[in-house]
Amino acid sequence: MGVERYLNHPTFGMLYLVAPAGDGRDVYATLYAQRMFFLVTLQPRGAQFEVIPYQDARHYAELHLSRCRRDRSPEAEGWQQLFAQTFI
């Protein structure tokens, strides 16, 4: 998998990338309390954070993982490990 990505949320601190969600959005999770998930849209003047439920975050991650497997992406194994660490 590529480089790990982190963002700093103004209230919840460090977030780490869980999966791309498409349409310029990504799913991030809180680094320390790993059960709070955000759909993040990066914009030229900052980022928009939308809190999403656990099941929605897992769904986005499963879709991304399926896409990686279908495309035989060399990063699929790394995304699988991240999925397991985050959701299992």
Secondary structure, 3 states (H helix, E strand, C coil): CCCCCEEEECCCEEEEEEEEEECCEEEEEECCCCCCEEEEEEECCEEEEEEECHHHHHHHHHHHHHHHHHCCCCCHHHHHHHHHHHHC
